[in-house]
């Protein structure tokens, strides 16, 4: 997995979706056509944060390398350097996985 040469702006995050299981807990194999896109991913790039009215920068809580859960229909899908990635806002992150 090559390093991506894009830096998100402001409160945006660049996320690589994590793959979902191919089987259910009962052992049934799920075909690709029936799979939903995962709502969990690894943050690979972050912006600097939002600016307040007086020009100060508010840093993001999410860091590069964090595993995050995000809203189902959030963000914009991008294809960069042959890889499908997702650009989302920090407000779309539901939580950081431990």
C-alpha positions as CSV (number, residue, x, y, z in Angstrom):
1,X,0.0,0.0,0.0
2,X,1.8,3.1,-1.3
3,X,1.7,6.4,0.5
4,X,-0.8,8.7,-1.2
5,X,0.4,12.1,-2.3
6,X,-2.7,14.1,-1.3
7,X,-3.2,16.2,1.8
8,X,-6.8,16.9,2.8
9,X,-7.7,20.5,3.7
10,X,-9.2,21.8,6.9
11,X,-11.3,19.1,8.8
12,X,-11.2,16.4,6.0
13,X,-9.8,12.9,6.4
14,X,-8.6,10.5,3.7
15,X,-9.7,7.0,4.7
16,X,-8.9,3.5,3.3
17,X,-11.9,1.2,3.9
18,X,-11.2,-2.0,5.8
19,X,-12.5,-5.2,4.2
20,X,-15.6,-6.9,5.5
21,X,-16.0,-10.6,6.2
22,X,-16.9,-12.9,3.3
23,X,-18.9,-15.3,5.5
24,X,-21.6,-14.9,8.1
25,X,-21.2,-16.3,11.6
26,X,-23.2,-19.3,10.4
27,X,-20.7,-20.0,7.6
28,X,-22.8,-18.7,4.7
29,X,-20.6,-17.1,2.0
30,X,-21.8,-13.6,1.0
31,X,-21.4,-12.9,-2.7
32,X,-19.8,-9.5,-3.7
33,X,-23.1,-8.3,-5.2
34,X,-24.8,-8.6,-1.8
35,X,-22.1,-7.0,0.3
36,X,-22.4,-3.5,1.6
37,X,-19.4,-1.2,1.7
38,X,-17.8,-1.2,5.1
39,X,-18.3,1.6,7.5
40,X,-14.9,1.2,9.1
41,X,-11.5,2.3,7.8
42,X,-8.0,3.4,8.5
43,X,-7.1,7.1,8.4
44,X,-4.2,7.6,6.0
45,X,-4.1,11.5,5.8
46,X,-5.7,14.4,7.8
47,X,-6.1,18.1,7.3
48,X,-4.7,20.8,9.6
49,X,-8.1,21.5,11.3
50,X,-10.7,24.3,11.1
51,X,-9.9,27.9,11.6
52,X,-11.8,30.1,14.1
53,X,-13.0,33.6,13.2
54,X,-9.9,35.1,14.9
55,X,-7.5,32.9,12.8
56,X,-6.6,30.2,15.3
57,X,-6.5,26.6,14.1
58,X,-8.5,24.0,16.0
59,X,-6.6,20.7,15.6
60,X,-8.5,17.4,14.7
61,X,-9.1,14.7,17.2
62,X,-8.5,12.0,14.6
63,X,-4.9,11.1,13.7
64,X,-3.2,9.2,10.9
65,X,-3.3,5.5,11.6
66,X,-6.6,5.6,13.6
67,X,-9.3,3.0,12.8
68,X,-12.6,4.8,12.6
69,X,-16.3,4.1,12.2
70,X,-18.1,6.6,9.9
71,X,-21.6,7.3,8.7
72,X,-22.9,5.0,5.9
73,X,-23.4,7.5,3.2
74,X,-20.7,10.0,4.2
75,X,-17.9,11.4,2.2
76,X,-16.7,11.3,-1.4
77,X,-15.3,8.2,-3.1
78,X,-12.0,8.9,-4.9
79,X,-9.7,6.7,-7.0
80,X,-6.1,7.8,-6.3
81,X,-3.1,6.1,-7.7
82,X,-5.2,3.0,-8.5
83,X,-6.7,2.7,-5.0
84,X,-10.3,3.4,-3.9
85,X,-10.3,5.8,-1.0
86,X,-12.9,7.9,0.8
87,X,-12.6,11.6,1.7
88,X,-14.8,12.5,4.7
89,X,-15.2,15.3,7.2
90,X,-14.3,14.8,10.8
91,X,-17.9,15.4,11.7
92,X,-18.8,12.2,9.8
93,X,-16.6,10.0,12.1
94,X,-18.8,8.2,14.7
95,X,-15.9,6.9,16.8
96,X,-12.3,5.7,17.0
97,X,-11.8,2.0,17.4
98,X,-9.5,0.9,20.2
